[in-house]
Amino acid sequence: MEAIDFDNWLDTNINEDNPNEMLELYIAVRDGENNGDNWDVIWDDKMLIIEGGKSLLPLHSKSSRDCLLHMMEQRWGDNTGEEGFLAWVKGALQGEEEK
């Protein structure tokens, strides 16, 4: 498998209008196990593969998993770490309830 451009993968595979999908991906990558219905987690030796969206996401090491999580925290959590990302998701979900 070749290297993945995480920004491009997120742009192509994440529906920003669905914060549950984003939360499920974040937790699946963080914990290395299935979480919810949108993403399947497959372990191939030491590589974590996320299946869902439009393409596979192979994460070859802990540092690649950490990098993806950090990119998600930067995009949607104002670069304030996991707490910021989770706060953004909570706010987005509350906004959905108000619609």
DSSP file (Angstrom, degrees, kcal/mol; ACC not computed):
  #  RESIDUE AA STRUCTURE BP1 BP2  ACC     N-H-->O    O-->H-N    N-H-->O    O-->H-N    TCO  KAPPA ALPHA  PHI   PSI    X-CA   Y-CA   Z-CA
    1    1 A M              0   0    0      0, 0.0     2,-0.2     0, 0.0     3,-0.1   0.000 360.0 360.0 360.0 143.4    0.0    0.0    0.0
    2    2 A E        -     0   0    0      1,-0.1     0, 0.0     0, 0.0     0, 0.0  -0.482 360.0 -79.1 -92.8 166.0    1.2    3.5   -0.8
    3    3 A A        -     0   0    0     -2,-0.2     2,-0.4     1,-0.1    -1,-0.1  -0.274  45.3-136.3 -62.7 146.7    1.3    6.5    1.5
    4    4 A I        -     0   0    0     54,-0.2     2,-1.0    -3,-0.1     3,-0.1  -0.888   7.2-133.0-109.8 135.2   -2.0    8.3    2.0
    5    5 A D     >  -     0   0    0     -2,-0.4     4,-2.8     1,-0.2     5,-0.2  -0.786  20.9-159.0 -81.8 105.2   -2.4   12.1    2.0
    6    6 A F  H  > S+     0   0    0     -2,-1.0     4,-3.0     1,-0.2     5,-0.2   0.879  87.3  53.3 -59.8 -41.0   -4.5   12.5    5.2
    7    7 A D  H  > S+     0   0    0      1,-0.2     4,-2.5     2,-0.2    -1,-0.2   0.944 113.0  44.0 -59.2 -47.3   -5.9   15.9    4.2
    8    8 A N  H  > S+     0   0    0      2,-0.2     4,-2.2     1,-0.2    -2,-0.2   0.905 113.1  51.9 -63.8 -41.7   -7.1   14.5    0.9
    9    9 A W  H  X S+     0   0    0     -4,-2.8     4,-2.3     1,-0.2     5,-0.2   0.925 111.3  47.0 -62.5 -44.1   -8.4   11.3    2.5
   10   10 A L  H  X S+     0   0    0     -4,-3.0     4,-2.0     1,-0.2    -1,-0.2   0.919 111.7  51.1 -62.9 -43.3  -10.4   13.4    5.0
   11   11 A D  H  < S+     0   0    0     -4,-2.5    -1,-0.2    -5,-0.2    -2,-0.2   0.879 117.7  39.5 -59.9 -38.0  -11.8   15.7    2.3
   12   12 A T  H  < S+     0   0    0     -4,-2.2    -2,-0.2    -5,-0.2    -1,-0.2   0.794 125.6  31.7 -83.4 -30.8  -12.9   12.7    0.2
   13   13 A N  H  < S+     0   0    0     -4,-2.3     2,-0.5    -5,-0.2    -3,-0.2   0.548  98.9  81.4-112.2  -9.8  -14.2   10.3    2.9
   14   14 A I     <  -     0   0    0     -4,-2.0     2,-0.9    -5,-0.2     3,-0.0  -0.856  59.4-150.4-106.4 132.7  -15.7   12.5    5.7
   15   15 A N    >   -     0   0    0     -2,-0.5     3,-2.4     3,-0.2     7,-0.3  -0.869   8.2-162.7 -96.1 104.0  -19.1   14.1    5.6
   16   16 A E  T 3  S+     0   0    0     -2,-0.9    -1,-0.1     1,-0.3    -5,-0.0   0.653  87.1  65.1 -65.2 -14.3  -18.7   17.2    7.6
   17   17 A D  T 3  S+     0   0    0      1,-0.2    -1,-0.3     2,-0.1    -2,-0.0   0.463  94.5  65.4 -84.1  -1.0  -22.4   17.5    8.0
   18   18 A N    X>  +     0   0    0     -3,-2.4     4,-1.5     1,-0.1     3,-0.7  -0.759  57.6 174.9-123.1  84.1  -22.4   14.2   10.0
   19   19 A P  H 3> S+     0   0    0      0, 0.0     4,-2.6     0, 0.0     5,-0.2   0.792  79.7  62.2 -62.2 -27.4  -20.5   14.8   13.3
   20   20 A N  H 3> S+     0   0    0      2,-0.2     4,-2.7     1,-0.2     5,-0.2   0.912 102.3  50.8 -62.0 -40.9  -21.4   11.2   14.4
   21   21 A E  H <> S+     0   0    0     -3,-0.7     4,-2.0     2,-0.2    -1,-0.2   0.906 111.7  47.4 -61.5 -42.4  -19.4    9.8   11.5
   22   22 A M  H  X S+     0   0    0     -4,-1.5     4,-2.5    -7,-0.3    -2,-0.2   0.905 112.2  49.2 -67.0 -42.1  -16.4   12.0   12.4
   23   23 A L  H  X S+     0   0    0     -4,-2.6     4,-2.6     2,-0.2     5,-0.2   0.913 109.8  51.8 -63.5 -43.2  -16.6   11.0   16.1
   24   24 A E  H  X S+     0   0    0     -4,-2.7     4,-2.4     1,-0.2    -1,-0.2   0.899 110.9  48.0 -61.4 -40.6  -16.8    7.3   15.2
   25   25 A L  H  X S+     0   0    0     -4,-2.0     4,-2.6     2,-0.2     5,-0.3   0.943 111.3  50.5 -64.1 -46.8  -13.7    7.7   13.0
   26   26 A Y  H  X S+     0   0    0     -4,-2.5     4,-2.8     1,-0.2    -2,-0.2   0.936 114.4  43.0 -57.2 -49.3  -11.8    9.5   15.7
   27   27 A I  H  X S+     0   0    0     -4,-2.6     4,-3.0     2,-0.2     5,-0.3   0.880 111.8  54.5 -67.5 -38.0  -12.6    6.9   18.3
   28   28 A A  H  X>S+     0   0    0     -4,-2.4     4,-1.8    -5,-0.2     5,-0.6   0.917 114.1  41.1 -61.2 -43.3  -11.9    4.0   15.9
   29   29 A V  H  <5S+     0   0    0     -4,-2.6    -2,-0.2     2,-0.2    -1,-0.2   0.930 117.3  48.0 -70.5 -45.3   -8.5    5.3   15.1
   30   30 A R  H  <5S+     0   0    0     -4,-2.8    -2,-0.2    -5,-0.3    -3,-0.2   0.921 124.5  29.6 -60.6 -45.8   -7.7    6.3   18.7
   31   31 A D  H  <5S-     0   0    0     -4,-3.0    -1,-0.2     2,-0.2    -2,-0.2   0.642  98.2-130.9 -94.0 -16.0   -8.9    3.0   20.2
   32   32 A G  T  <5S+     0   0    0     -4,-1.8     2,-0.3    -5,-0.3    -3,-0.2   0.826  72.5  93.8  70.5  31.2   -8.0    0.7   17.3
   33   33 A E  S   <S-     0   0    0     -5,-0.6    -1,-0.2    -6,-0.3    -2,-0.2  -0.982  84.6 -75.8-150.5 161.3  -11.4   -1.0   17.3
   34   34 A N        +     0   0    0     -2,-0.3     2,-0.3     7,-0.2     6,-0.1  -0.240  43.4 178.2 -58.6 141.4  -14.8   -0.7   15.7
   35   35 A N        -     0   0    0      4,-0.5     4,-0.3     1,-0.1     3,-0.3  -0.846  52.2 -25.5-147.9 106.6  -17.0    2.1   17.0
   36   36 A G  S    S-     0   0    0     -2,-0.3    -1,-0.1     1,-0.2   -15,-0.0  -0.403  87.7 -66.4  86.3-165.4  -20.4    2.6   15.4
   37   37 A D  S    S+     0   0    0      1,-0.1    -1,-0.2    -2,-0.1     3,-0.1   0.515 112.8  69.8-104.9  -8.7  -21.7    1.7   12.0
   38   38 A N  S    S+     0   0    0     -3,-0.3     2,-0.4     1,-0.1    15,-0.4   0.754  97.2  39.5 -88.2 -24.0  -19.6    3.9    9.6
   39   39 A W        -     0   0    0     -4,-0.3    -4,-0.5    13,-0.1     2,-0.5  -0.979  59.9-153.4-134.3 136.7  -16.1    2.5    9.9
   40   40 A D  E     -A   51   0A   0     11,-3.1    11,-3.0    -2,-0.4     2,-0.5  -0.923  14.9-147.4-107.2 135.5  -14.7   -1.0   10.1
   41   41 A V  E     -A   50   0A   0     -2,-0.5     2,-0.4     9,-0.2    -7,-0.2  -0.890  16.7-177.6-104.9 127.2  -11.3   -1.5   11.8
   42   42 A I  E     -A   49   0A   0      7,-2.6     7,-3.1    -2,-0.5     2,-0.6  -0.990  14.8-150.5-125.4 129.4   -9.1   -4.3   10.5
   43   43 A W  E     -A   48   0A   0     -2,-0.4     2,-0.6     5,-0.2     5,-0.2  -0.895  11.5-176.4 -99.5 125.4   -5.7   -5.1   12.0
   44   44 A D  E >   -A   47   0A   0      3,-3.0     3,-2.3    -2,-0.6     2,-0.5  -0.894  68.7 -58.5-120.4  96.7   -3.2   -6.6    9.6
   45   45 A D  T 3  S-     0   0    0     -2,-0.6     0, 0.0     1,-0.3     0, 0.0  -0.562 120.8 -21.5  61.5-115.2   -0.2   -7.5   11.7
   46   46 A K  T 3  S+     0   0    0     -2,-0.5     2,-0.4    -3,-0.1    -1,-0.3   0.409 118.5 100.5-101.6   1.3    0.7   -4.1   13.2
   47   47 A M  E <   -A   44   0A   0     -3,-2.3    -3,-3.0    11,-0.0     2,-0.5  -0.742  62.1-147.1 -93.2 132.7   -1.1   -2.0   10.6
   48   48 A L  E     -AB  43  59A   0     11,-2.5    11,-3.6    -2,-0.4     2,-0.5  -0.853  13.8-165.5 -95.2 127.6   -4.5   -0.6   11.4
   49   49 A I  E     -AB  42  58A   0     -7,-3.1    -7,-2.6    -2,-0.5     2,-0.6  -0.969   6.2-155.4-117.4 126.0   -6.8   -0.3    8.3
   50   50 A I  E     -AB  41  57A   0      7,-2.5     7,-2.4    -2,-0.5     2,-0.5  -0.882  11.1-164.6-100.1 125.3   -9.9    1.8    8.4
   51   51 A E  E     +A   40   0A   0    -11,-3.0   -11,-3.1    -2,-0.6     2,-0.3  -0.935  43.2  73.6-114.1 132.1  -12.6    0.7    6.0
   52   52 A G    >   +     0   0    0     -2,-0.5     3,-0.8   -13,-0.2   -13,-0.1  -0.818  64.6  52.1 148.4 173.7  -15.5    2.9    5.1
   53   53 A G  T 3  S-     0   0    0    -15,-0.4   -40,-0.1    -2,-0.3     3,-0.1  -0.460 115.1 -45.2  67.8-143.8  -16.1    6.0    3.1
   54   54 A K  T 3  S+     0   0    0    -45,-0.2     2,-0.3     1,-0.2    -1,-0.2   0.570 121.3  20.4-101.9 -12.6  -14.8    5.8   -0.4
   55   55 A S  S <  S-     0   0    0     -3,-0.8    -3,-0.2   -46,-0.1    -1,-0.2  -0.993  81.7 -94.3-154.7 157.5  -11.3    4.3    0.2
   56   56 A L        -     0   0    0     -2,-0.3    -5,-0.2    -5,-0.1    -2,-0.0  -0.363  28.0-148.7 -68.9 151.2   -9.3    2.3    2.7
   57   57 A L  E     -B   50   0A   0     -7,-2.4    -7,-2.5    -2,-0.1     2,-0.5  -0.877  11.5-164.8-124.1  98.4   -7.2    4.2    5.2
   58   58 A P  E     -B   49   0A   0      0, 0.0     2,-0.6     0, 0.0    -9,-0.2  -0.711   2.8-167.4 -84.6 129.1   -4.0    2.2    6.1
   59   59 A L  E     -B   48   0A   0    -11,-3.6   -11,-2.5    -2,-0.5     6,-0.1  -0.936   1.3-171.3-117.7 106.1   -2.3    3.5    9.2
   60   60 A H        +     0   0    0     -2,-0.6     2,-0.3   -13,-0.2    -1,-0.1   0.614  61.8   9.9 -78.7 -15.6    1.1    1.8    9.4
   61   61 A S  S  > S-     0   0    0    -13,-0.1     4,-1.9     1,-0.1     5,-0.1  -0.952  77.7 -99.0-155.5 168.9    2.2    2.9   12.8
   62   62 A K  H  > S+     0   0    0     -2,-0.3     4,-2.9     1,-0.2     5,-0.2   0.874 121.5  56.8 -62.4 -36.9    1.2    4.5   16.0
   63   63 A S  H  > S+     0   0    0      1,-0.2     4,-2.2     2,-0.2    -1,-0.2   0.871 105.5  50.0 -66.0 -34.5    2.7    7.8   14.8
   64   64 A S  H  > S+     0   0    0      2,-0.2     4,-2.1     1,-0.2    -1,-0.2   0.884 111.7  48.7 -70.0 -36.2    0.6    7.7   11.7
   65   65 A R  H  X S+     0   0    0     -4,-1.9     4,-2.4     2,-0.2    -2,-0.2   0.934 112.6  48.1 -64.6 -45.1   -2.5    7.1   13.8
   66   66 A D  H  X S+     0   0    0     -4,-2.9     4,-2.5     1,-0.2    -2,-0.2   0.881 109.6  53.7 -61.6 -38.2   -1.5   10.0   16.1
   67   67 A C  H  X S+     0   0    0     -4,-2.2     4,-2.3     2,-0.2    -1,-0.2   0.924 109.2  47.3 -63.3 -45.3   -0.9   12.2   13.1
   68   68 A L  H  X S+     0   0    0     -4,-2.1     4,-2.2     2,-0.2    -2,-0.2   0.929 112.4  49.6 -62.8 -44.7   -4.4   11.6   11.7
   69   69 A L  H  X S+     0   0    0     -4,-2.4     4,-2.4     1,-0.2    -1,-0.2   0.919 110.8  50.4 -59.5 -43.3   -5.9   12.3   15.1
   70   70 A H  H  X S+     0   0    0     -4,-2.5     4,-2.4     1,-0.2    -1,-0.2   0.893 108.3  52.4 -63.1 -39.7   -3.9   15.5   15.4
   71   71 A M  H  X S+     0   0    0     -4,-2.3     4,-2.5     2,-0.2    -1,-0.2   0.903 110.1  48.4 -63.6 -39.6   -5.1   16.6   11.9
   72   72 A M  H  X S+     0   0    0     -4,-2.2     4,-2.6     2,-0.2     5,-0.5   0.904 110.9  50.8 -65.6 -40.1   -8.7   16.0   12.9
   73   73 A E  H  X S+     0   0    0     -4,-2.4     6,-1.7     1,-0.2     4,-1.6   0.878 111.8  48.3 -63.6 -37.6   -8.1   18.0   16.1
   74   74 A Q  H  < S+     0   0    0     -4,-2.4     4,-0.4     4,-0.2    -2,-0.2   0.936 115.4  43.7 -66.8 -46.7   -6.6   20.8   14.1
   75   75 A R  H  < S+     0   0    0     -4,-2.5    -2,-0.2     1,-0.2    -3,-0.2   0.933 133.6  13.3 -65.4 -48.6   -9.5   20.9   11.6
   76   76 A W  H  < S+     0   0    0     -4,-2.6    -3,-0.2    -5,-0.2    -2,-0.2   0.514 125.8  51.9-113.7  -7.4  -12.4   20.6   13.9
   77   77 A G  S >< S-     0   0    0     -4,-1.6     3,-1.3    -5,-0.5     8,-0.2   0.165 103.3-113.0-117.3  18.8  -11.1   21.2   17.4
   78   78 A D  T 3   -     0   0    0     -4,-0.4    -4,-0.2     1,-0.3    -3,-0.1   0.822  69.7 -68.3  53.1  34.2   -9.3   24.5   16.8
   79   79 A N  T 3  S+     0   0    0     -6,-1.7    -1,-0.3    -9,-0.1    -5,-0.2   0.844 104.9 127.0  57.6  37.3   -6.0   22.7   17.5
   80   80 A T    <>  -     0   0    0     -3,-1.3     4,-0.9    -7,-0.6     3,-0.3   0.028  68.4-116.5-112.8  25.9   -6.9   22.2   21.1
   81   81 A G  H  >  -     0   0    0      1,-0.2     4,-2.1     2,-0.2    -1,-0.4  -0.204  60.4 -32.6  77.0-166.0   -6.4   18.5   21.2
   82   82 A E  H  > S+     0   0    0      1,-0.2     4,-2.9     2,-0.2     5,-0.3   0.880 135.8  56.6 -60.0 -40.5   -8.9   15.7   21.9
   83   83 A E  H  > S+     0   0    0     -3,-0.3     4,-2.2     1,-0.2    -1,-0.2   0.907 108.2  47.7 -60.0 -41.7  -10.9   17.9   24.3
   84   84 A G  H  X S+     0   0    0     -4,-0.9     4,-2.2     2,-0.2    -1,-0.2   0.908 112.5  48.4 -65.9 -42.2  -11.4   20.6   21.6
   85   85 A F  H  X S+     0   0    0     -4,-2.1     4,-2.5     2,-0.2    -2,-0.2   0.943 112.9  47.4 -62.6 -47.8  -12.4   18.0   19.0
   86   86 A L  H  X S+     0   0    0     -4,-2.9     4,-2.4     1,-0.2    -1,-0.2   0.863 111.1  51.9 -64.0 -35.2  -14.9   16.4   21.3
   87   87 A A  H  X S+     0   0    0     -4,-2.2     4,-2.5    -5,-0.3    -1,-0.2   0.896 109.0  50.8 -65.9 -40.0  -16.3   19.8   22.3
   88   88 A W  H  X S+     0   0    0     -4,-2.2     4,-2.7     2,-0.2    -2,-0.2   0.934 110.9  48.3 -62.4 -45.7  -16.7   20.6   18.6
   89   89 A V  H  X S+     0   0    0     -4,-2.5     4,-2.8     2,-0.2     5,-0.2   0.932 111.1  50.5 -60.2 -45.9  -18.6   17.3   18.0
   90   90 A K  H  X S+     0   0    0     -4,-2.4     4,-2.2     1,-0.2    -1,-0.2   0.922 112.6  46.6 -58.5 -45.4  -20.8   18.0   21.0
   91   91 A G  H  X S+     0   0    0     -4,-2.5     4,-2.1     2,-0.2    -1,-0.2   0.898 112.3  49.8 -64.0 -40.8  -21.6   21.5   19.7
   92   92 A A  H  X S+     0   0    0     -4,-2.7     4,-1.7     2,-0.2    -2,-0.2   0.893 111.0  49.6 -66.0 -39.4  -22.3   20.2   16.2
   93   93 A L  H  X S+     0   0    0     -4,-2.8     4,-1.8     2,-0.2    -2,-0.2   0.891 110.1  50.5 -67.1 -38.7  -24.6   17.5   17.5
   94   94 A Q  H  X S+     0   0    0     -4,-2.2     4,-1.3    -5,-0.2    -1,-0.2   0.879 107.7  53.9 -65.3 -37.3  -26.5   20.0   19.6
   95   95 A G  H  X S+     0   0    0     -4,-2.1     4,-0.6     1,-0.2    -1,-0.2   0.864 106.7  52.2 -63.2 -36.2  -26.9   22.2   16.6
   96   96 A E  H >< S+     0   0    0     -4,-1.7     3,-0.9     1,-0.2    -1,-0.2   0.889 105.9  53.9 -65.9 -39.4  -28.4   19.2   14.7
   97   97 A E  H 3< S+     0   0    0     -4,-1.8    -1,-0.2     1,-0.2    -2,-0.2   0.812 105.1  54.9 -65.0 -29.3  -30.9   18.7   17.5
   98   98 A E  H 3<        0   0    0     -4,-1.3    -1,-0.2     1,-0.2    -2,-0.2   0.643 360.0 360.0 -79.5 -14.6  -32.0   22.3   17.2
   99   99 A K    <<        0   0    0     -3,-0.9    -1,-0.2    -4,-0.6    -2,-0.1   0.498 360.0 360.0 -73.5 360.0  -32.8   22.0   13.5
